[in-house]
Amino acid sequence: MTNSPISKISLEGRDFYVKRDDLIDPFLAGNKYRKLYTLLKTPSNKLSKIISYGGTQSNAMLAIAAMCKSKGWEFYYYTKPLSLTQKNFSHGNYFHSINLGMNHIEIEEAFYKNFIASLSLTIDATTFIIDQGGAVEEAKIGLEVLAEEIRGANLELRSLATPSGTGTTALFLALALPEFKVYTTPCVGDASYLKEQMQALHEIPKNLIILKSTKKHHFAKPYTEFLEIYKKLLASGIEFDLLYAPGMWEALLTQTDEEILYIHSGGVSGNESMLKRYEQKGMSIK
Ligand SMILES: *Cc1c(COP(=O)(O)O)cnc(C)c1O
């Protein structure tokens, strides 16, 4: 993979630059590509199996499935029990991951926590466990590679933006690029939860700025205002994900005014399922 390109878009009368990490691969893209970077560079014969766990709509799950397929590694993914309806979907991240060869194992709710905690006790040297949210130390190197690409682009601007779940991406990006301001916003939980998550990894640097939304949004719930932003962005030429990007763009449009490079964090593969939910709620996606 060569450097991902940078596009320019116009939104509400402002120009924005977008680092097109969404274009890296249909399934293994965005910040999940960056977070899995070290594993992707690991020779295939060094490992035989990857184990992970978490949600069944997760972008990380799909990215790991795509990586394992290309590497010839087995992939075991543990989740809480999944509804039959979701199992039978012929779209979405779960469907694609199964097609890429993912072995899915459901663990009863009552045993789930203990089971996950015990995973690391039984593995051998060719098995690697990726914790929910992405492999942390490995992610650091991938984000340093992204930082070098951004530096190398020699843009005049000094502000970046990317949305947060665990905050791993925004944090390591800010640490790797102290000469830039890095804006982020919490998409899963509130700002204090995000800070806690980040602080567990590293002290939060001064150039990392957490923007808060004026309205409380629950993760992965449909919101008219999110759909509106998604449609505007699409009309400007780029599709973004519906879970993380809308909140980030809303914060940028209302709380900043300088030139910004937005780091596309991927996740577009999950839009098909999410757009169906918007339609079911009677919100027009046209
Ligand atoms: C996983 C993900 C994020 C959140 O990344 P963190 O490093 O956990 O903060 C943001 N956007 C998209 C599209 C994602 O899939």
The ligand as an SDF file (V2000), in Angstrom:
LIG
                    3D

 15 15  0  0  0  0  0  0  0  0999 V2000
  -13.1850    2.0600   15.2620 C   0  0  0  0  0  0  0  0  0  0  0  0
  -13.6030    3.3430   14.6320 C   0  0  0  0  0  0  0  0  0  0  0  0
  -13.3820    4.5970   15.2430 C   0  0  0  0  0  0  0  0  0  0  0  0
  -12.8390    4.7380   16.6340 C   0  0  0  0  0  0  0  0  0  0  0  0
  -11.4790    4.4920   16.7590 O   0  0  0  0  0  0  0  0  0  0  0  0
  -10.7650    4.5190   18.1780 P   0  0  0  0  0  0  0  0  0  0  0  0
   -9.3330    4.3530   17.8960 O   0  0  0  0  0  0  0  0  0  0  0  0
  -11.3330    3.3840   18.9750 O   0  0  0  0  0  0  0  0  0  0  0  0
  -11.0910    5.8220   18.8360 O   0  0  0  0  0  0  0  0  0  0  0  0
  -13.7330    5.7480   14.5340 C   0  0  0  0  0  0  0  0  0  0  0  0
  -14.3090    5.6670   13.3070 N   0  0  0  0  0  0  0  0  0  0  0  0
  -14.5700    4.4930   12.7050 C   0  0  0  0  0  0  0  0  0  0  0  0
  -15.2420    4.4950   11.3850 C   0  0  0  0  0  0  0  0  0  0  0  0
  -14.2210    3.2840   13.3460 C   0  0  0  0  0  0  0  0  0  0  0  0
  -14.4970    2.1180   12.7340 O   0  0  0  0  0  0  0  0  0  0  0  0
  1  2  1  0
  2  3  1  0
  2 14  2  0
  3  4  1  0
  3 10  2  0
  4  5  1  0
  5  6  1  0
  6  7  2  0
  6  8  1  0
  6  9  1  0
 10 11  1  0
 11 12  2  0
 12 13  1  0
 12 14  1  0
 14 15  1  0
M  END
$$$$
